[in-house]
Amino acid sequence: HIVNARIRTTYAVKEEYDIGGKRFEIYDVGGQRSERKKWMPLFDKVTAIIFVAALSEYDQKLQEDLRMNRMVEAIGLFKSVVNHD
């Protein structure tokens, strides 16, 4: 299966797959700060999370906050998601 990348999302987009007789739901969520409250409820009953962060953003700043490093923000977001903050 091929998953498209580098498509900007501003809301949760659900993709459904059947792989080997097992059903998977994959949500591509907008990473912008203003969108996070909308998609956090999607994590209520999940059994696994694939968290993807662009390594190429290690030296870039957020569009919303030019003082915040994107990689530092991604690490903080990951911690928030896995700890249900």
C-alpha positions as CSV (number, residue, x, y, z in Angstrom):
1,H,0.0,0.0,0.0
2,I,1.1,3.5,-0.7
3,V,0.3,6.4,1.5
4,N,0.5,9.9,0.0
5,A,2.7,12.4,1.8
6,R,3.3,16.1,1.7
7,I,-0.4,16.9,1.4
8,R,-1.3,19.7,3.7
9,T,-4.3,18.9,5.9
10,T,-6.3,21.2,8.0
11,Y,-8.8,18.7,9.4
12,A,-8.8,14.9,10.1
13,V,-8.9,12.8,6.9
14,K,-9.9,9.2,7.4
15,E,-8.6,6.4,5.2
16,E,-9.7,2.8,5.5
17,Y,-7.7,-0.2,4.5
18,D,-8.3,-4.0,4.6
19,I,-4.9,-5.7,4.9
20,G,-4.9,-9.5,5.3
21,G,-8.5,-9.5,6.4
22,K,-7.9,-6.9,9.1
23,R,-9.5,-3.5,9.0
24,F,-7.4,-0.4,9.6
25,E,-8.5,3.2,10.0
26,I,-5.8,5.7,9.4
27,Y,-6.3,9.4,10.2
28,D,-4.2,12.1,8.7
29,V,-4.6,15.1,11.0
30,G,-3.7,18.7,10.5
31,G,-0.7,19.5,12.6
32,Q,-1.4,23.2,13.0
33,R,-1.9,24.3,16.7
34,S,-5.3,25.7,15.9
35,E,-6.5,22.3,14.6
36,R,-5.3,20.0,17.5
37,K,-8.3,20.4,19.8
38,K,-10.5,19.1,16.9
39,W,-8.6,15.8,16.4
40,M,-7.5,14.9,19.9
41,P,-10.9,13.1,20.6
42,L,-9.9,10.7,17.8
43,F,-7.4,9.1,20.1
44,D,-9.9,8.0,22.7
45,K,-10.1,4.3,21.6
46,V,-7.0,3.7,19.6
47,T,-4.8,0.7,19.9
48,A,-1.7,2.1,18.1
49,I,-0.3,5.4,16.9
50,I,2.1,6.1,14.1
51,F,3.5,9.5,14.8
52,V,5.4,11.0,11.8
53,A,7.6,14.1,12.1
54,A,9.6,15.5,9.3
55,L,13.3,15.3,10.1
56,S,13.9,18.0,7.5
57,E,12.2,20.5,9.8
58,Y,14.9,20.3,12.5
59,D,16.1,23.9,11.7
60,Q,12.7,25.4,10.8
61,K,10.3,27.5,12.8
62,L,6.5,27.2,13.1
63,Q,4.3,29.4,10.9
64,E,2.2,30.2,13.9
65,D,5.1,31.1,16.2
66,L,8.4,32.1,14.5
67,R,10.2,31.6,17.8
68,M,9.3,27.8,18.1
69,N,11.4,25.2,16.5
70,R,9.3,22.7,14.5
71,M,11.2,19.6,15.8
72,V,10.9,20.7,19.4
73,E,7.1,21.3,18.8
74,A,6.7,17.9,17.3
75,I,8.4,16.2,20.3
76,G,6.2,18.1,22.7
77,L,3.1,17.1,20.7
78,F,4.2,13.5,20.7
79,K,4.5,13.5,24.5
80,S,1.1,15.2,24.8
81,V,-0.6,12.6,22.6
82,V,0.9,9.5,24.2
83,N,0.3,10.9,27.7
84,H,-3.2,12.0,26.9
85,D,-2.5,15.6,28.1
